[in-house]
């Protein structure tokens, strides 16, 4: 998984040069498709990690009256809320040439 805690990905919305995005593929739509698939992977990884950490604090009571605030659980949630969004992480990986991709169309033609 991407080291999301040490990523240079921006937390806020930023403008990115379109030419830098489509440079590796020569096609902006193909580049966006690859980035969006990677963002979905990152989102799944983050969600799994967060749920595992929150599950450590879970209490399984039948009574709704016994719900209480757990400070550690709140801190974990706040930490994940402050991280860059999955799409920002994916774009950062793309710009740093850290995403492996291949064009299966070319393989079909050659095969």
Secondary structure, DSSP 8 states (H G I E B T S, - for coil): ---GGG----SS-----HHHHHTTTS-HHHHHHHHHHHHHHHHHHHHHHHHHHHHTT----S-GGG----HHHHHHHHHHHHS--HHHHHHHHHHTT------HHHHHHH-
